[in-house]
């Protein structure tokens, strides 16, 4: 008998299995470089991974596993539930002897207690049906004194509330149709991955700062650092956030365009609502910018209203 959890796990694996292979070599290498740039920007000594045993939990297409392997880690294991993603990761890691990729769930890691010096779990736990259990698992396999890096989605701002309003309409349109609309909008592969992930992944959990602090404290960590620099994605500025909302609107504009193929006609109502929600978010962003330009709010308030908590990128040491 298939349980709801089994079904959502399968859906998640199928979704991400269809996304990572879209990256060409240039875009994949840029995503590896992003790891180096972001970690350096936050004062992380990349050389400290040399000789360490590392695990990338929920490795997707392997970009961060490969990044750590190239830094001289003694061994890197990248694990994921998607066979397609792992197949792509193995292809891209050709020539690296210190990294391997294995199928495993974040909620049930098949590794002994305290077997890794460094655990990385980037944008994964919030897509599981039981993030607390997953956090327990990544802590269990980490040595005492070892370091853990986690990325979790933050509450608030404009982007995620908009995505949550769009999701039921995108899902009513169907994966294939939204994927086609994204391609008609001529968005690059990294944005194809981002939007299809946002609209179709079965589970998304969001956290505020107190919840993040409590999560790490509950599992016995110290020296918790929440990274606030090196924001090289949609959080890098209000202008870039606006550009991404504009790209999101372009997806549904493409679905509604007179030149769209005839099979888009049945999805017009949902595409129209999704487009209107995105345009409303853009109008809210412009209103915030106008308040800032008029001196009615300061930069901190402007950024808070646009980004909210943003992505929680946290590095901590297990006690």
ABEGO torsion letter per residue (X at the ends): XBBAAAAAAAAAAAAAAAAAAABBAAAAAAAAAAAAAAAAAAGBBAAAABGBBBBBBGAEAGAAAAAAAAAGBABBBBBBABAAAAAAAAAAABGBAABBBBBBBAABBABBBGABABBBBBGAAAABABAAAAAAAAAAABBBGBBBBBBBBBBEEAAAAAAAAAAAAAAAAEAAAAAAAAAAAGBBAAAAAAAAAAAABABBBBBBAAAAAAAAAAAGBBGBBBBABGBABAAABAAAAAAAAAAAAAAAAAAABAABBAAAAAAAAAAAAAAAAAAAAAAAAAAAAAAAAAGABBAAAAAAAAAEAEBBBBBBBBX
